[in-house]
Amino acid sequence: MEKANAIRKTANHDILVLAAVVMPSLIFPRTFRGFVIVALCYLAFCTFIYAVYFVFLKYTKMGLSRVEKYYRLDE
């Protein structure tokens, strides 16, 4: 258990370091080509997140029960 927590903390730290290094170049691209690359990466990321959410919502039991509860499809 302690080993798992240590690995998790290390992974979180690595992600934070990566974000600190990468984010300034993502927020302030210096060239138009850099801006296009960042825009494409952002679009791909959003598409991936939407696809995962869509699959979860549509094709899992939990997602379907949540939708039925919200829209009261069982009535």
DOMARPA-383702 format. One line per 4 residues: number of its first residue (from 0); for each residue z negated, y negated, x negated of N, C-alpha, C. Coordinates in steps of 0.2 Angstrom, whole numbers, plus 5000, padded with zeros to 4 digits. Layout:
BEGIN
NUM	Z,Y,X,Z,Y,X,Z,Y,X | ...
This chain:
BEGIN
0	5000,5006,4996,5000,5000,5000,5000,4994,4996 | 4996,4994,4991,4996,4988,4986,5002,4987,4982 | 5005,4993,4981,5012,4992,4977,5017,4989,4982 | 5017,4991,4988,5022,4988,4993,5021,4981,4994
4	5015,4979,4994,5013,4972,4995,5015,4968,4989 | 5014,4971,4983,5017,4967,4976,5024,4967,4976 | 5028,4972,4978,5035,4972,4979,5037,4967,4984 | 5034,4966,4989,5036,4961,4994,5035,4954,4992
8	5029,4953,4989,5028,4946,4986,5033,4945,4981 | 5035,4949,4976,5040,4948,4971,5047,4947,4975 | 5048,4950,4980,5055,4949,4983,5055,4942,4986 | 5049,4940,4990,5049,4934,4993,5050,4928,4987
12	5046,4929,4982,5047,4924,4976,5054,4924,4974 | 5057,4929,4973,5064,4929,4971,5069,4926,4975 | 5068,4927,4982,5072,4923,4987,5070,4916,4987 | 5064,4914,4986,5063,4907,4985,5066,4904,4979
16	5066,4907,4974,5069,4904,4968,5076,4904,4969 | 5079,4909,4971,5086,4909,4973,5088,4903,4977 | 5084,4902,4983,5086,4897,4987,5085,4890,4984 | 5080,4889,4979,5079,4883,4976,5085,4881,4971
20	5088,4887,4968,5093,4886,4964,5100,4884,4967 | 5101,4888,4973,5107,4888,4976,5108,4882,4981 | 5102,4880,4985,5102,4876,4990,5105,4869,4988 | 5103,4866,4983,5106,4859,4981,5113,4859,4981
24	5116,4864,4978,5123,4865,4977,5127,4866,4984 | 5123,4869,4989,5126,4870,4995,5125,4864,5000 | 5120,4860,4999,5119,4854,5003,5123,4848,5000 | 5124,4848,4993,5128,4842,4990,5134,4845,4986
28	5139,4848,4989,5144,4850,4985,5148,4845,4982 | 5150,4845,4976,5153,4840,4972,5160,4839,4973 | 5164,4844,4975,5171,4843,4976,5173,4846,4983 | 5179,4844,4985,5181,4846,4991,5182,4854,4992
32	5184,4857,4986,5184,4864,4986,5178,4867,4987 | 5173,4864,4984,5166,4867,4984,5163,4866,4992 | 5165,4861,4995,5163,4859,5002,5167,4865,5006 | 5173,4866,5005,5177,4871,5009,5173,4878,5008
36	5172,4880,5002,5168,4886,5000,5162,4887,5004 | 5158,4881,5004,5151,4881,5007,5152,4882,5015 | 5157,4878,5018,5159,4879,5025,5161,4886,5027 | 5165,4889,5023,5167,4896,5024,5161,4901,5024
40	5157,4900,5019,5151,4904,5018,5146,4903,5024 | 5145,4897,5026,5141,4895,5032,5144,4899,5038 | 5150,4898,5039,5153,4901,5045,5153,4908,5045 | 5154,4912,5039,5153,4919,5039,5146,4921,5040
44	5141,4917,5038,5134,4919,5039,5132,4918,5046 | 5135,4913,5050,5133,4912,5057,5136,4917,5061 | 5143,4919,5059,5146,4925,5063,5142,4931,5062 | 5140,4933,5056,5136,4939,5055,5130,4939,5059
48	5126,4933,5059,5120,4933,5063,5121,4934,5070 | 5126,4931,5073,5128,4931,5080,5130,4938,5081 | 5134,4942,5077,5136,4948,5078,5130,4953,5078 | 5125,4952,5074,5119,4957,5074,5115,4955,5080
52	5115,4949,5082,5111,4947,5088,5114,4950,5094 | 5121,4950,5095,5125,4952,5100,5124,4960,5101 | 5125,4963,5095,5124,4971,5095,5117,4973,5098 | 5112,4969,5095,5105,4971,5097,5104,4970,5104
56	5107,4964,5107,5106,4962,5114,5109,4967,5119 | 5116,4968,5117,5120,4972,5121,5119,4980,5121 | 5118,4982,5115,5118,4990,5114,5111,4993,5113 | 5106,4989,5113,5099,4993,5112,5096,4993,5119
60	5091,4998,5119,5087,4998,5126,5083,4992,5127 | 5080,4990,5121,5075,4984,5122,5079,4978,5124 | 5085,4977,5121,5089,4971,5123,5091,4972,5130 | 5093,4978,5132,5095,4978,5139,5090,4977,5144
64	5084,4980,5143,5078,4979,5147,5076,4972,5147 | 5077,4968,5142,5075,4961,5141,5080,4957,5146 | 5087,4959,5145,5092,4955,5150,5090,4957,5157 | 5089,4963,5159,5088,4965,5166,5082,4961,5168
68	5076,4961,5164,5070,4957,5166,5072,4950,5167 | 5076,4947,5163,5077,4940,5164,5081,4938,5169 | 5087,4942,5170,5091,4941,5176,5090,4945,5182 | 5085,4949,5182,5083,4953,5188,5089,4957,5190
72	5093,4961,5186,5099,4964,5188,5097,4971,5192 | 5091,4973,5192,5089,4979,5195,5088,4978,5203 | 5088,4972,5205,5088,4970,5212,5094,4971,5216
